[in-house]
Amino acid sequence: MHRTPQRHTATGPSGRPPTAHPLSPFDRLFLPPGPDRPGRVPMAMLVLDFDGRAPHPQHLAARIRQRAPHLPALTVLRPEHDARVFPVCAEPPDPDVHLRYEQAATAADLPFLLADLLARPLPAPPHPPWDLRVIRVGHVNRFHLCYRIHHAVQDGIGGAHTLLALAADDPTPGPFPHPPARPTVRGILHAARELAAASRAARPRDPATGHPATSGRYSVDERDASERHLRELAHRHGSSVNDVCLAALALALGRAPRGSRPAEGPGGFPVAVPMSYRTNAERHAPGNRMLGYRLLLPTTARDLGEAVRLVRRTTEPLRRHRAKDSRRAALALLPDRLATAAAGAHTRATAAVVTSMTYPEPARVAGARMTGASALFPPDETLTAYISFTRACGRVRFTLVHDRSVRPPTALPENWLDALDTVPADPG
């Protein structure tokens, strides 16, 4: 079985010559030419749940001091928009800057704390833009690790690999890497057509306010479902767990009360679905190894079976025609400026981003066992909501993040569970 090593080729802070990591068109999506909108930091935020005593601050600081210099994404600075490569920090990461402890009074207070962390600034130069928060909850022996990093510096899949390598007691495999494959001609042509269509599509606006989300204050709502149950549904309908998650989301959106139902275009409700092409050799590399496609969720489907069939009708050709490699090849044919615009066309033409991530094995930190995970991102004025499906430790977590100025569909997480005909997974 593949194991993720804790040590990797060192960069500048280790005393060796730094490796030059070039920026990709997707990286520049998170680096606007002008100043960032006040109150918002585009970040990838990952949370791991643990059952056990929280690590001692001195012990975790020592672990960061030892490992962080060997993890490239933790040693680079936020680049300027016109930069060609990521600038390397002159000094190794400082635990006094990058490690913080937080307290939530009860488990019910955790979503409010996570929403607040989505709006807090990251460490500023001369320090790399990332931190690790240890969140204690009440007086029970449970805690959460919250890893935050500027999204231009690292995407969620890379962040999951780096977080495990930084904090886990022993080497623990992260999300499955992408095995590179030869792109297909049909896949490249399909990518070109979709990019052109997305660039012409009108971006949906929030039906309640008539304008995009702009407040910079967020709400977080999460529900867990049994992974075993979702696997059974996937087998029954001849599809994948991720297709089932998307189909249940389509039903949940379609069942929302009319006043809170999102605007839907011809063919369904448009969402942007990122796809990671991060390879095994790029586990901890800075930057975004991903691209996206525009999926129309069939919100008018009568039941889960029909919704899965309609979703699979879109996702199956992506797998068959090696969409990740084909779309990457299509973008590589464009100049950087046009490639950046094309990469962002999907989110501009959708109202929400929907991501998925799988942790194949639970980690241990300070002897405590991992029990769940989630992924979060703060939506900006181009999006209504961010939704993620995170599979870990026998559960699939539905996470909804939306700007407080936007009224999302009522009871969306509960409706998602209802669409799966399941009950919430046992939090223990």
N, C-alpha and C positions, 0 to 999 in steps of 0.2 A: 504494500500500500504506500502511496506517495506520502512523504512527510515533509513539512515545511521547515527547513533549517532555521535556526535562530540567528546565525551569522551570515553576512553577505559581503560582497566587495565593498570596501570602505570608500567614502568620498572625502571631500576636503577636510572636515573636522577631525578625521582620524590621522591626518598627517600625510596621507598619500595624495597623489595628483587627483583632483576631482574629475568625475565623469561628466561629460557634457550631455545633458538630457534636453533634446529639442522640444519646443512647444508644438502641440497639434492644433488643428482648427477648432476642435472641441474645447481645448483649454481656453482659447480666447473668447469663447462664449461667456465665460465667467470673469472676463477682464474687460469691462466696458471702457471705451476710449476716454470718457470723462470720469469724474469722481463717482464712486458708488453712491447709490441712494442712501441717505442717512438712515440709520436704524436697521439696515439689512446687510448681512455678510453672506455671500453665497458659499455655503459650507456643506460638506458631507458629514453627517453626524450618525454614528453607530453606537448602539447601546447593547451591552451584554448583561444578562441577569445571572446572579450567582447565589447559591444556597450555602451559606457559611459565613465565617467572620471576615470582615473587610481586611485587606492587607495593611500592615503597619506602614505609616507614611515613610519612615526611614528605609524600610526594606524595599518598598516600591520605588522610592527615589534612587536607591542604589541600582535597581534593575534598569531604570531608565538611563541612568548615567553610563551603565555598561553597554546596553544594547542600542540605544537610539543613534549613536554615531555610525552604526553599521547598517542603518535602514535609510536608503537615499531620500525618500520623500520627507523624512523628518529633519533633513539637514539643508534644505533649500529654502530660499525666500520667495515671497510672492513676486512674480515677474511683472514688469510693465507690459502694457498692451502690445507694444511693438517689439518686445524682446524676441530673440530667436531661441535662446536656451534659458533654462532655469538658473538663476544666480545661486551659488553655494554660499551658505553662511560661514563666516570666518571662524566661529567658535562652536564647540559641540553644544548640543541642546542642554539647557540648564533646568533641572527638575524644579528649582524654586520658581521658575517662570511657567513651566509646562504642566505641573501637577497641582491639582486642587482637590479638596475634599468638600462635599456638599451634604446637607442633611434635609431629608423629607420627613415631615412629621408622621405621615401614614402613607400606605400604598396609594390611597386615593389622591394624594398630593403630588405624586410623581409626574403625571402628565403636565401639570402646571409648571413644575420645575423644568421639565424637558422643553416646554414651549418657551420658557424664559431663556434657557441656554441657546435656543436657536437665534435669539436676538442679541446675545452678549458678544462683544468684540473678541476676536482672536488676538493672541500675542502679536505685537507690532514689531517692525524692524528696530533693532538688528536681530530680532529673534524669528525663527521660522514660525509660520502661521498655523500652529496646531496646539492642542492641549489634551490632557487626559483628566477627566473628572471622576472621582470615586464618590458615589452617592450612597449614603447610608439611609435606611428607611426605618424610622421608629427605633425600637430597642430589640428587634429581632435579628437573628444572625442571617441576614440577607443583604446583599448590596448589588449595585449596578456599576459597570464601567462605561463611561460615556466618552467616546473619542470624537473630537471635532477637528476638522482640517479644512482649509480653504479649498473650494472645489476645483479651482484652476490648478492647484498643486497635486490633488489626488482625487480619484473617483471612489465610489463606495466599495467596489470589489477590491481595488488596490488597498483601500483603507482597512478592509476586513483582514487581509493578509498581514498588513503591517501591525495592526492592533494585536493580533494573536502572537506575532513574533516579538512584539514589545513586552507584552504582559503575561503570557501564559507560562506556567511552571515548566512545561516540557513542550517540545515541538508538536504543533497541532495543525493538521491540514486546514487550509482556508477554502473558500469557494472554488469549485472546480475550474481549472484554467481552460482557456480556449485552445483546442488543437488546430493550428493553422491548416487551411486546405486551399486548393486551387479554386479561384473564383470561376463562375460559369458565365458565359456570354449572356444567357437569358437573365441571370441574376443582376448583371451590370446594367442591362437595358431596363429591367424593372426598377432598379434603384434610381436611374436617371429620370424615368417617367414620374416616379413618386416624388422625387425632389422638386421637379418642375411643378407638379400639381400642388405640393405643399406650399411652395413659394407664392402661389396665386390664391390660395384659400384664405378666406376671411377668418380672423381669429375670433372665436366665440367670446362673448362678454357675459358677466354674471347677470342672470335674469333679475335678481333682487335689487341690484344697485345700478345696473346699466353701464358699469365701468369695471376695469380690472382691480385686483387687490392692491392697495397701496399703503396700508397703515404701518406695516413693519411689526405688527404684534400678532402672535400666532396662537392657535389652539391645536391641541394634540388629542386624538382619541384612538384607542387600540383595543382589539379583541383577538383572542387566540382560538384557533380551531385545531382539532386533532389531525395530525398529518396522516395517521393510519386511515382515518375516515376519508380524507381527500384522495389518498392512493386508491382506496376501494372505488370511489366515484370515477377516478380517472380510468381505472381498469374497466369498469362497467360501460363507460362511454367511449372506450377506445381512444383515449387522448392522454395528455400529460397533466400533472398536478397544476402547473402554471396555467394551462388552458382552462381548467376547472375554476381556478381562482378568478380569472378574467371573466368567465361566463357568469359566475355568481355576482361579480361586480356589476355586470350589465343588467342582471335581473334586479339587483338592489337599486340601481339608478332608475330603472323603469318603474319600480314600485313606489318611488318617492311621491309624496303628495304633489299635486299639480303646481301649487304655489312655490315649492322649493325644487321642482324638477329642473335640471340643467337644460340649457338650450341644445337642441339636437339637429344636426344637419341631415341631408339626404344619406340614407344608408346606415345611420347610427350615430352614437355619441363619440366624437373623436378624442383619442388620448395618444400621447407620445410614449412609446415603450423603448427605453434604452436597451441596447445589447452590448455586452462586454466582449471585446476580443483580446483581453489581457492574457498573455501566454504564461506558461510556467516560468520562463526566464524573466518575465516582466512583473513578477508578483509585487515587488516593492518599488518599482520605478515611479518617479514623479509623473504627473500628468494624467490625462483621461484617455484610457484605452477603450473607448466606447463610441457608439453611434446609435441612431434611433430610427424607428419606423413609426408610421402613423397608422393606428388601428382604430377601426370603427366598431365600437361595442354594440352588440345587437340588443338594445334596451326594450325592443318590442317582442322579444322571444317569449313564447308561452310557458316554457318550463326550462329546467336546467339542461336537459338532454338537447333540446333545440338550440339553446344558447351555446353549448359546447360545440355542436356541429358547425355553427356559424363562425365561431371564433377559430376553430381548427381549419376551416376553409381558408382563412387568412394566414395562419401561422405555419401550416404544413408546407406551402410553397417556399416560405422563408428558409425552412430547414432543408428542403430538397435542393434549392438552388444556392445554398451556402451564402445566405444573405450577409452575414458578418463580413466575410472575405470579399464578396462581390461589391458591397456598398463601400467598403474601405478602398477598393480598387477604383471605384467610380469617383470618389472624392479626391483620390490622389491625382486624377487627371486634371483637376482644376487648380488654378493659382490659389495661394493661401487665402487671400481676401474673399474670393468667391466660395472657396471650400468652407470657410467659417460661416458665411451667410447661408450656404446650403445646409450645413449641419444644424443651424438654428431654425431652419424653416419648419421643422416638425413641431417644436414647442410653440412657435408663433401661430401655427394653424390648429392648435388644440387648446383645450381648457384645463387639462390635467396631465401630469406625468405619472406613469404607473411602472414601478420597478419590481424586480424580484431578485432574491439572493438566497443561497443555501449554504449553511454551515454543515459539512458532512459529519463532523465529530464534535462533541462537547469538549471545551477546554477546562483546565483547572488553573485557578489563580489563588496563590497562598493556600492551596489545599482545598479551596471551595470549588464545587462543581457547577459548571454552567448549566442553566435551566431554560434559557430562552434568549431571543435577540430581536432587535428591531433596527430599521434604517429610517432616517428622517432628513428632510431638506426644507429650507424655508422658501415657500413660493414667492415670486416677485410679481411685478405688475403685468407680466406676460402670462401668468397662470392663475387659475382659480384654486387648484389644490394639488397636493402631492400625496400619492398613495403608494404604499410598499407592501409586498408580501415577503416575509422573511421566514425561512424554514430552518428550524434548529431544535434539537433535543425533543423530537417527537411532536412538535406543534408548528403551526403556520400562523404567524402573527400578521394581522391586518392593521396597518397604521395609516391614519388620515391626518394630514397637516394642512391647515388652511389659514389664510389671513382672517383676522377677526372682523374685518370690514365686509367679508363675504359670508353669506348665509349658505352653508352647504346643504345638500339634500338631507332632510330630517332622518335621523336614526340610520344613517348609511351603514355604519359598522354592524349594527344589529340586523339590518335587512340582509347584509352579506351573509351573516351566520344563518339566518332563516332560509336563504336561497340554497344553502348547502344542506339544509335539513339536519342540522347538528346543534349541539349545545356548546358553550364555551369550554375550552380545555381546562382541566384542573390546574389552577395556578401553582399548586405545590409540585 
